Amino acid sequence: MTRVLSLFQNLGIHVTKSRCAAINCIRANSNQTSPDPWSVNPIKDLQDLVAIPIVKENYQVFNPSPREIEQGHELFKQRSGREITMIKSVVSLERLPEQNIPEVSFVGQSNVGKSSLISALFNHSKDSPFIKIGKKPGLTKTLLFFEVKKLFTLVDMPGYGKKMPTYYMKSMHGYLKTRNVLCRSFLLVDSEMGLCDVDKEGLRMMEDLAKPYAIVLTKIDKPRRSVLLKNLLEVLDYINKHTHICFPQPFLVSSPSLSGIKYLQTFIAHTTGNLHLASKNTEQT
Ligand SMILES: Nc1nc2c(ncn2[C@@H]2O[C@H](COP(=O)(O)OP(=O)(O)OP(=O)(O)O)[C@@H](O)[C@H]2O)c(=O)[nH]1
């Protein structure tokens, strides 16, 4: 507890005794009504390390009901072989597929786990479109378009970083800037490494583009919980201080264990207009 409190202090977050007591009281009361989203949000597994809510009280979080979470999860289930398909792989912007359904894209540095996450979202199903996952960075060299039940499209982008050829960067930037059907991007950050300079460059690019996006912390099965918490708090602090467009709550996922996947599936279903939340308690940035 002391170690985690000092983490907060390092991040400039002041935790008073009275605030701790008040928050403990809120937590005790909220446990009695067992709020649902926590059951599928991995942030819950870190909450016992700290006495104050990790996602600040004044942030509106994504708060689907258990039924909505099941609806979101269902959307990604393949019932027949052609419901989820890879429709196109493109390099040049002139060859983007002409889609008039909502789109979400996955961006991040090489090897951060974009392809693995998309495979996990499709439940690693044997009927899912073939998705290449590599040990070495730079495997995804084109924009890959996956259409889900003709309702929305997921786009796997080439990873950015030191070795990224300029034309990748151009096509990625051009795509993000001009794609009208793009309703949300997810910027992936490795939860073990935490935010690094390359991620911050990506975040600045997203802010300049001023298109809605959210941060996803990947590989949460790898770091120790204290490291994961520290890196999550740093991301929250960064969102708070340096972003205007970013969704206030990061999503935490592990592709092999599928932790956090249902929650993210539900958010994608919501953000693409395929889920009508009963709850009003959802940030719409
Ligand atoms: N332990 C763990 N390993 C992961 C996870 N996600 C991805 N990996 C591993 O990280 C490596 C890179 O994963 P990819 O999904 O290919 O990453 P990418 O961002 O698509 O990579 P590029 O093609 O270079 O852009 C692979 O060895 C994966 O098995 C995760 O959640 N947990």
The ligand as an SDF file (V2000), in Angstrom:
LIG
                    3D

 32 34  0  0  0  0  0  0  0  0999 V2000
    2.4800  -12.2780  -23.6710 N   0  0  0  0  0  0  0  0  0  0  0  0
    1.8570  -11.6280  -24.6800 C   0  0  0  0  0  0  0  0  0  0  0  0
    2.4490  -11.5590  -25.8910 N   0  0  0  0  0  0  0  0  0  0  0  0
    1.7970  -10.8850  -26.8840 C   0  0  0  0  0  0  0  0  0  0  0  0
    0.5320  -10.2700  -26.6640 C   0  0  0  0  0  0  0  0  0  0  0  0
    0.1590   -9.6730  -27.8190 N   0  0  0  0  0  0  0  0  0  0  0  0
    1.1380   -9.9240  -28.7060 C   0  0  0  0  0  0  0  0  0  0  0  0
    2.1340  -10.6510  -28.1570 N   0  0  0  0  0  0  0  0  0  0  0  0
    3.3800  -11.0990  -28.8240 C   0  0  0  0  0  0  0  0  0  0  0  0
    4.0650   -9.9380  -29.3090 O   0  0  0  0  0  0  0  0  0  0  0  0
    4.6420  -10.1920  -30.5980 C   0  0  0  0  0  0  0  0  0  0  0  0
    4.1450   -9.1810  -31.6260 C   0  0  0  0  0  0  0  0  0  0  0  0
    2.7400   -9.3610  -31.8040 O   0  0  0  0  0  0  0  0  0  0  0  0
    1.9700   -8.8550  -33.1060 P   0  0  0  0  0  0  0  0  0  0  0  0
    0.5350   -9.0580  -32.8430 O   0  0  0  0  0  0  0  0  0  0  0  0
    2.5430   -9.4640  -34.3570 O   0  0  0  0  0  0  0  0  0  0  0  0
    2.3540   -7.3090  -33.0610 O   0  0  0  0  0  0  0  0  0  0  0  0
    2.0740   -6.1910  -34.1650 P   0  0  0  0  0  0  0  0  0  0  0  0
    1.8850   -4.9040  -33.4420 O   0  0  0  0  0  0  0  0  0  0  0  0
    0.9540   -6.5980  -35.0820 O   0  0  0  0  0  0  0  0  0  0  0  0
    3.4560   -6.1790  -34.9310 O   0  0  0  0  0  0  0  0  0  0  0  0
    3.8640   -5.5150  -36.3650 P   0  0  0  0  0  0  0  0  0  0  0  0
    3.4050   -6.4720  -37.4270 O   0  0  0  0  0  0  0  0  0  0  0  0
    5.3430   -5.3940  -36.2440 O   0  0  0  0  0  0  0  0  0  0  0  0
    3.2200   -4.1710  -36.4730 O   0  0  0  0  0  0  0  0  0  0  0  0
    4.2750  -11.6590  -30.9260 C   0  0  0  0  0  0  0  0  0  0  0  0
    5.3610  -12.4830  -30.5360 O   0  0  0  0  0  0  0  0  0  0  0  0
    3.0690  -11.9360  -30.0590 C   0  0  0  0  0  0  0  0  0  0  0  0
    2.9150  -13.3020  -29.7310 O   0  0  0  0  0  0  0  0  0  0  0  0
   -0.0600  -10.3700  -25.3470 C   0  0  0  0  0  0  0  0  0  0  0  0
   -1.1540   -9.8580  -25.0570 O   0  0  0  0  0  0  0  0  0  0  0  0
    0.6440  -11.0600  -24.3950 N   0  0  0  0  0  0  0  0  0  0  0  0
  1  2  1  0
  2  3  2  0
  2 32  1  0
  3  4  1  0
  4  5  2  0
  4  8  1  0
  5  6  1  0
  5 30  1  0
  6  7  2  0
  7  8  1  0
  8  9  1  0
  9 10  1  0
  9 28  1  0
 10 11  1  0
 11 12  1  0
 11 26  1  0
 12 13  1  0
 13 14  1  0
 14 15  2  0
 14 16  1  0
 14 17  1  0
 17 18  1  0
 18 19  2  0
 18 20  1  0
 18 21  1  0
 21 22  1  0
 22 23  2  0
 22 24  1  0
 22 25  1  0
 26 27  1  0
 26 28  1  0
 28 29  1  0
 30 31  2  0
 30 32  1  0
M  END
$$$$
